[in-house]
Amino acid sequence: MENKPTFENGLKRLDEIVQRLSSEDVSLNESFKLYEEGVKLVDYCTRLLTEFEGKVKKLSGDSESGFNVEPFE
């Protein structure tokens, strides 16, 4: 994953991986490689979401009353 995908591209690739793994003509070796790629993408997308959540929390505060940290929905 040298050329870091966007969050949306990561989700699209995950969907492709799930579709491929669901097919009956995928070999055990290919399944394992796809699974490894999928795990890395899930980790990457989760880190992006955590980073975005932190940025949203920072942006939701103001200088007078401080930051309001509310659950991100």
LOKOLTI-784120 format. One record per residue (C-alpha): residue number from 0; residue in one letter; x, y, z. Coordinates in steps of 0.25 Angstrom, whole numbers. Last residue first. Example, Ala and Ser with C-alpha at 12.3 -4.5 7.8 and 13.67 -1.06 7.14 Angstrom:
2
+------+------+-------+-------+-------+
| resi | resn |    c1 |    c2 |    c3 |
+------+------+-------+-------+-------+
|    1 |    S |    55 |    -4 |    29 |
|    0 |    A |    49 |   -18 |    31 |
+------+------+-------+-------+-------+
END
This chain:
73
+------+------+-------+-------+-------+
| resi | resn |    c1 |    c2 |    c3 |
+------+------+-------+-------+-------+
|   72 |    E |   -87 |    40 |    60 |
|   71 |    F |   -76 |    46 |    67 |
|   70 |    P |   -78 |    46 |    82 |
|   69 |    E |   -77 |    60 |    88 |
|   68 |    V |   -64 |    68 |    91 |
|   67 |    N |   -68 |    82 |    93 |
|   66 |    F |   -55 |    90 |    93 |
|   65 |    G |   -53 |   103 |   100 |
|   64 |    S |   -63 |   113 |   104 |
|   63 |    E |   -57 |   125 |    98 |
|   62 |    S |   -47 |   120 |    88 |
|   61 |    D |   -57 |   111 |    81 |
|   60 |    G |   -59 |    96 |    79 |
|   59 |    S |   -64 |    87 |    68 |
|   58 |    L |   -52 |    88 |    59 |
|   57 |    K |   -43 |    80 |    69 |
|   56 |    K |   -54 |    69 |    70 |
|   55 |    V |   -55 |    68 |    55 |
|   54 |    K |   -40 |    67 |    54 |
|   53 |    G |   -40 |    56 |    64 |
|   52 |    E |   -51 |    48 |    57 |
|   51 |    F |   -43 |    50 |    43 |
|   50 |    E |   -31 |    43 |    50 |
|   49 |    T |   -39 |    32 |    55 |
|   48 |    L |   -46 |    30 |    42 |
|   47 |    L |   -32 |    30 |    35 |
|   46 |    R |   -27 |    19 |    45 |
|   45 |    T |   -39 |    11 |    42 |
|   44 |    C |   -37 |    12 |    27 |
|   43 |    Y |   -23 |     7 |    29 |
|   42 |    D |   -26 |    -4 |    38 |
|   41 |    V |   -37 |    -9 |    29 |
|   40 |    L |   -28 |    -8 |    17 |
|   39 |    K |   -17 |   -16 |    23 |
|   38 |    V |   -27 |   -27 |    27 |
|   37 |    G |   -33 |   -27 |    13 |
|   36 |    E |   -19 |   -28 |     7 |
|   35 |    E |   -16 |   -40 |    16 |
|   34 |    Y |   -30 |   -47 |    12 |
|   33 |    L |   -27 |   -44 |    -3 |
|   32 |    K |   -14 |   -51 |    -2 |
|   31 |    F |   -20 |   -63 |     6 |
|   30 |    S |   -31 |   -64 |    -4 |
|   29 |    E |   -21 |   -64 |   -15 |
|   28 |    N |   -14 |   -76 |    -9 |
|   27 |    L |   -26 |   -84 |    -6 |
|   26 |    S |   -31 |   -82 |   -21 |
|   25 |    V |   -43 |   -73 |   -25 |
|   24 |    D |   -53 |   -80 |   -34 |
|   23 |    E |   -65 |   -80 |   -25 |
|   22 |    S |   -66 |   -65 |   -23 |
|   21 |    S |   -69 |   -59 |   -10 |
|   20 |    L |   -54 |   -56 |    -8 |
|   19 |    R |   -55 |   -48 |   -21 |
|   18 |    Q |   -67 |   -40 |   -16 |
|   17 |    V |   -61 |   -37 |    -2 |
|   16 |    I |   -48 |   -33 |    -9 |
|   15 |    E |   -55 |   -23 |   -18 |
|   14 |    D |   -63 |   -18 |    -6 |
|   13 |    L |   -50 |   -15 |     1 |
|   12 |    R |   -44 |    -8 |   -12 |
|   11 |    K |   -56 |     1 |   -12 |
|   10 |    L |   -55 |     4 |     3 |
|    9 |    G |   -40 |     7 |     1 |
|    8 |    N |   -44 |    16 |   -11 |
|    7 |    E |   -53 |    24 |    -2 |
|    6 |    F |   -43 |    26 |     9 |
|    5 |    T |   -33 |    31 |    -1 |
|    4 |    P |   -22 |    21 |    -5 |
|    3 |    K |    -8 |    21 |     0 |
|    2 |    N |     2 |    19 |   -11 |
|    1 |    E |    11 |    10 |    -4 |
|    0 |    M |     0 |     0 |     0 |
+------+------+-------+-------+-------+
END
